[in-house]
Amino acid sequence: MELQTCIKQFVMEYQFRMTPQVLRAYESTIQQFIIQVGLSFDKVTKSDIRKWLTYLSTEKGFKPNTINNKIAALKLFYKYCREEGVILSDPVKEIKHVFVEDKRPRYLSKEQFTQLRSLLEGRVQERAVLEVLYATGVRISELTAMKKTDINWTERYIVIPEGKWKTGRIVLFTSECAEHLKAYLESRTDNLPVVFAVLNTDGSLENNCNVIEEWFRYYSRQLGFKVTPHTMRHTCAAQMAQRGMPVECIQALLGHDKIQTTRVYAKLFDHARKEIYNEFM
């Protein structure tokens, strides 16, 4: 079987089990690997894969997490090929993932968050974005995909239909968040269904993710410390941990289902409890 035919069938097999972004990244990795190795995909050996991974690390300077993502792509593709009888043996089976240091997620202190809020005084849309990110802990992709009909104002929750791993969930928001979100929505003059809309001069939608990320780069320059939309996700988790919410509940609200993420947030939870202890001792 030709490589492109095999990749096409692989994509069709996993299109309903993975997000389009992850599947595209996996497909790109497989294509890049075969081109750079210069061999037919069914002739690749374990040694070829190890040489390629070394090249990515030493020559390209890829970080361990990036390399692990590429290993995951190859593992899934070759596992599929083996199951379909396209290859006799799996060359990636014995390739182990690169060790990644288990770092605690970075989040803002109360003082830093207060400074950030102060910076956004009078900026109705930007303040609403900040408050939703902080109150709900949603990812930026989930934020920009939100529709007005996803919001339940009475119960103060937002339905996230499909998260990173195609798992829907409900996130809660505070009365303060509701106040800023309503103020922003009432200031809108368009009839677009999305909650957050950055418009071009011709009235078309901008790439909201890019715009919001640029806002946060500006905040970082102004405040003197790094802050990103994902920092707010970690800040939300830290605040919930500091208030005594069990780590399992934090996971559910943030839409995580992997044991690796459990360990990361458990570490954040322990650090948050230590901060509370230091505050009172």
C-alpha positions in Angstrom: 0.0 0.0 0.0 1.2 3.5 -0.8 2.0 5.9 2.0 -0.7 8.5 1.0 -3.4 5.9 0.8 -2.4 4.5 4.2 -2.4 8.0 5.8 -5.8 8.8 4.2 -7.3 5.6 5.7 -5.6 6.3 9.1 -7.2 9.8 9.1 -10.6 8.4 8.3 -10.3 5.8 11.0 -9.5 8.4 13.7 -11.5 11.4 12.5 -14.3 10.9 15.1 -11.9 9.9 17.9 -9.6 12.9 17.9 -9.9 16.7 17.4 -9.2 18.0 13.9 -6.2 20.0 15.2 -4.6 17.0 16.8 -5.3 14.7 13.8 -3.8 17.3 11.4 -0.7 17.6 13.6 -0.3 13.8 13.6 -0.7 13.6 9.8 1.9 16.4 9.4 4.3 14.6 11.7 4.0 11.3 9.7 4.6 13.1 6.4 7.6 15.0 7.8 9.1 11.9 9.3 8.9 9.8 6.1 10.4 12.7 4.0 13.3 13.3 6.3 14.1 9.6 6.8 14.0 9.1 3.0 12.7 5.5 3.3 9.4 3.8 2.5 7.2 3.9 5.6 7.1 0.1 5.7 10.9 -0.2 5.6 11.5 2.1 8.6 13.4 0.5 11.5 13.6 1.4 15.2 17.1 2.7 14.6 15.8 5.1 11.9 13.3 6.5 14.3 15.8 7.0 17.1 18.2 8.9 14.7 15.3 11.1 13.7 14.3 11.9 17.3 18.0 12.7 18.0 18.0 15.1 15.1 14.9 16.8 16.3 16.4 17.3 19.7 20.0 18.3 18.9 19.7 19.9 15.5 16.2 21.4 15.6 16.2 22.1 19.3 12.7 20.7 19.9 11.5 20.6 23.5 10.7 17.2 25.1 6.9 17.8 25.0 7.0 18.5 21.3 9.1 15.4 20.7 6.7 13.3 22.7 3.8 14.5 20.6 5.7 13.4 17.5 6.4 10.0 19.1 2.7 9.7 19.9 1.8 10.4 16.3 4.2 7.7 15.0 3.1 5.2 17.6 -0.6 5.5 16.7 0.1 5.5 12.9 2.3 2.4 13.1 -0.1 0.6 15.5 -2.8 1.2 13.0 -0.6 -0.1 10.1 0.2 -3.2 12.1 -3.4 -3.9 13.0 -4.4 -3.5 9.4 -1.7 -5.9 8.2 0.1 -3.3 6.2 3.4 -4.0 8.1 4.6 -7.1 9.9 6.3 -5.5 12.9 5.9 -2.2 14.6 9.2 -0.2 14.7 7.9 2.4 17.2 6.6 -0.1 19.8 9.8 -0.1 21.9 10.5 3.6 21.5 10.0 5.3 24.8 8.8 8.9 25.4 11.3 11.5 26.5 11.4 12.4 30.2 9.6 15.6 30.9 10.2 17.4 34.2 7.0 17.7 36.1 6.7 21.5 36.5 4.0 23.2 38.5 1.7 25.3 36.3 2.5 29.0 36.5 -0.3 31.2 37.8 -0.8 34.8 38.9 -0.6 35.9 42.6 -3.5 37.9 43.9 -1.4 41.1 43.6 -0.6 40.4 40.0 -4.2 39.7 39.1 -5.3 42.9 40.8 -2.7 44.8 38.7 -4.0 43.1 35.6 -7.6 44.1 36.4 -6.6 47.6 37.0 -4.8 47.8 33.7 -8.1 46.9 32.0 -10.3 49.5 33.7 -12.6 51.0 31.0 -11.8 48.3 28.4 -15.2 46.7 28.4 -14.5 43.8 26.0 -11.0 43.0 27.3 -12.2 43.0 30.9 -15.0 40.7 30.0 -12.6 38.3 28.3 -10.3 38.4 31.3 -13.2 37.7 33.8 -14.5 34.8 31.8 -11.1 33.2 31.5 -10.5 33.7 35.2 -13.9 32.5 36.4 -14.3 29.5 34.2 -10.8 28.3 33.4 -11.7 27.7 29.8 -9.1 27.3 27.0 -8.8 30.2 24.5 -10.3 28.0 21.8 -13.3 27.3 23.9 -13.7 31.0 24.8 -13.7 32.1 21.2 -16.2 29.3 20.2 -18.7 30.2 22.9 -22.2 31.2 21.7 -24.6 33.4 23.5 -27.1 30.5 23.6 -24.5 28.5 25.7 -24.9 30.9 28.6 -27.4 30.2 31.4 -27.7 33.5 33.2 -30.1 32.3 35.9 -27.9 29.4 37.1 -24.6 31.2 36.1 -23.1 28.5 34.0 -21.8 28.1 30.4 -22.1 24.9 28.3 -18.8 23.9 26.6 -20.1 21.5 24.0 -16.8 20.1 22.9 -13.5 20.5 24.6 -9.9 19.5 23.7 -10.7 15.7 23.9 -14.2 16.0 22.5 -15.7 15.9 26.0 -18.5 18.4 26.7 -18.9 20.0 30.2 -20.4 22.8 32.1 -18.4 25.6 33.6 -19.6 28.0 36.3 -19.0 31.8 36.5 -19.2 34.4 39.3 -21.6 37.3 39.8 -18.7 39.7 39.1 -17.9 37.9 35.8 -21.6 38.1 34.9 -21.6 41.8 35.5 -18.7 42.4 33.1 -19.9 39.9 30.5 -23.4 41.6 30.4 -21.9 45.0 30.1 -19.8 43.9 27.1 -22.7 42.1 25.4 -25.0 45.1 25.9 -22.3 47.3 24.2 -22.4 45.2 21.1 -24.2 46.5 18.0 -23.9 43.3 15.9 -26.2 40.2 15.8 -23.4 37.6 15.7 -24.1 34.5 17.7 -20.6 34.3 19.3 -20.0 35.7 22.7 -16.8 37.4 21.8 -16.5 39.1 18.5 -13.5 41.2 17.2 -14.6 42.7 13.9 -12.7 43.9 10.9 -13.5 47.2 9.3 -15.7 45.5 6.8 -17.7 43.9 9.6 -16.2 40.4 9.2 -14.9 38.4 12.2 -11.2 38.7 13.0 -9.2 35.6 14.2 -10.2 36.1 17.8 -7.5 33.7 19.2 -4.8 35.8 17.6 -6.3 39.1 18.7 -6.7 38.0 22.3 -3.2 36.5 22.5 -1.8 39.8 21.2 -3.8 41.6 24.0 -2.1 39.4 26.6 1.4 40.1 25.1 0.6 43.8 25.5 -0.4 43.2 29.1 2.8 41.4 29.8 4.9 44.3 28.4 2.9 46.8 30.5 3.0 44.9 33.8 6.5 43.5 33.6 5.5 39.8 34.1 4.3 37.2 31.6 0.6 36.6 31.4 -1.2 34.5 28.7 -4.8 33.3 28.3 -3.5 29.9 29.5 -2.0 31.5 32.6 -5.6 32.5 33.6 -6.7 28.9 33.3 -4.0 27.9 35.8 -4.9 30.9 38.0 -8.5 29.7 38.1 -7.3 26.3 39.1 -5.0 27.7 41.8 -7.8 29.8 43.2 -10.2 26.9 43.4 -7.4 24.8 45.1 -6.7 27.6 47.6 -10.4 27.6 48.5 -10.3 23.9 49.3 -11.9 22.4 46.2 -10.9 18.8 45.7 -8.5 18.3 42.8 -10.9 15.9 41.1 -13.6 18.6 41.0 -11.0 21.1 39.6 -10.2 18.5 36.9 -13.8 18.1 36.0 -14.5 21.8 35.7 -11.4 22.3 33.5 -12.2 19.4 31.3 -9.1 17.2 32.0 -9.3 13.4 31.8 -5.6 12.3 31.7 -3.6 10.9 34.6 -0.6 13.1 33.6 -2.8 16.2 34.0 -4.0 14.9 37.4 -0.5 14.8 38.7 0.2 18.4 37.4 -2.9 19.8 39.1 -2.3 17.7 42.2 1.1 19.4 42.5 -0.6 22.8 42.0 -3.1 21.9 44.7 -0.3 21.0 47.2 1.5 24.3 46.4 -1.7 26.2 47.0 -2.3 24.6 50.4 1.3 25.4 51.3 0.7 29.1 50.4 -2.4 29.1 52.7 -0.3 27.6 55.5 2.5 30.2 55.1 -0.1 33.0 55.2 -1.3 32.0 58.6 1.9 30.8 60.2 
